[in-house]
Structure formats: structure tokens, C-alpha cells
Amino acid sequence: MKLTNDVILSKKKWEVLHTRENLRRNLTSDPTIQSYRQFLARYKKHWKRGTVLDLGCGVAFAASVLAKEGAQIVGIDIAEQAVIKSRKLFKERKVKGKFIQGDLLHLPFRTNSFNFIWSCMSLEYVRDTQQAVKEAYRVLNKKGTMVAVVPVVSFTTLTYHQLRGDLPNIPLIKQIMEWFHLKLMKGKFMAYGYEQSFTPGQLRRLFEGAGFGVNAIDYFPMHYPIAFIPALVRPFVQSVLRFRPFWPLVYIETVKP
């Protein structure tokens, strides 16, 4: 299947980023990984039975924690380096998992294959997000649950995230930013490839448009390292991110009827 230009750009950027990824992280003490584990614990009854799809898995640190607790993991990512390093990580941690290189727009799985889908910061890297969500709906079992984490339009994404080329999904602004980043600059300043942020209303329409029922859209309680902020004021900034105007990310919890 021929890749679209946005996917090609994201793949190119992430191949380099994953090449630099360090597998020697202490997952039991890493605050970011532990914040994922704590969040995913609320869905344990879903991922403990059936098979879990880690959609756009990157280097699957969080999935390896679930695998340690008995989850059956299948991961897919467009970047070959993500697949290679995820396989190595799982081997080193002595847990089982299957990893496939593939496109979120054309998932190489049968309909109704997974009981739980976890998509953490991956859907935003394709322009046709609706198609990616439809594909996720197709491969999810009936009564299955999908949880996705994506950037949300906020003061944070409209300011700091602009340094890495985020495209706010706001009419006219998005078109202008796409022209600047893609046509004029050829993706030079898009640090993570094609990346967009959404409003909660847009997210609801995307998932409901694919057939999902939406249970919740809310702040994603991840540990944000923000290492560029001086240590003295870092806790204050981290607390500010919990207020709606500053949310960096939201999660959407959905179910396939």
C-alpha cells in the first residue's frame, strides 16, 4: 500500500528518533512510564482478557509493563526502528509480544481481532485521522474498548508545541500552518513529522463518526518531565498543566457497540 506524504514525513522523523531511544530505562522508577501504568490500571479488566493492540506503539515501554502483568500484546508502528527496538525490549524483559511494521490507515489485521486498543500519541501523526479511527473500529471486537491519547488545542499546544511544528486543528490556522510547514519549509521544522492537535469536540465527532460510543474525554494524567524548565519552578508548571486552558493532552475512552 502506497504511503501518503504525511505518513512518509512522520516515518522519516520517527526512524531517527527511535534510533536514539535508550532501552535501559528503569521502568519501575521512571515517572512517565509509571504514570502510564497507573492510568492503564483502570482498564485492567479489558486488557487482561483477549488481545491488546498497541496502535502506533513506538518503543513499547508501557506495553511491556502490561505484558509483565499478563496482557497479550500486539504492537504496530510505521517506523521499522520502533518495531526492532520493541522486540528487543520485550526479549530483554522476558515477556511475550508481537510487533509489526504497518500503516495506521491500512491495518493488516482481520475485523474484530482485539479486545482492547491503546493508542498513545499516534493518531495525530496522520492527516486522515478519520480513516485511522475507522480502521481501529474495524479491528476492535464488538463491546471492545479503545483508549486514545492525543494533543488538545490549548495555550500549551498553541505556544510551546509550535516550536516542534504542531498543526492546531482550527479552520484557516491549520491551512496556513500546513502551507508554511509542508509547502514552504518541506517539513524542516516538524520535529516529529506531521502532527496535529484537536479540540474535544473534534475528537468526539471523529470517533462517533467511525461508529464508536464515547464514554469520556478528559485530561491525560501523564507525568510531564518538562526538563527545559528550571527545577525550582518545575512543580508549579506541572500543576498548571492540569488546568483546562493549558492541557497538553487528552484521552478519549470509547467502546464499539
Secondary structure by P-SEA (a helix, b strand, c coil): ccccaaaaaaaaaaaaaaaaccccccccccaaaaaaaaaaccaaaaaaccbbbbccccccaaaaaaaaaccbbbbbbccaaaaaaaaaaaaaaccccccccccccccccccccccbbbbccccccccaaaaaaaaaaaaccccbbbbbbbbcccccccccccccccccccaaaaaaaaaacccccccccccccbbbbbcaaaaaaaaaaaccccccccccccccccccccccaaaaaaaaaaccccccbbbbbbbcc
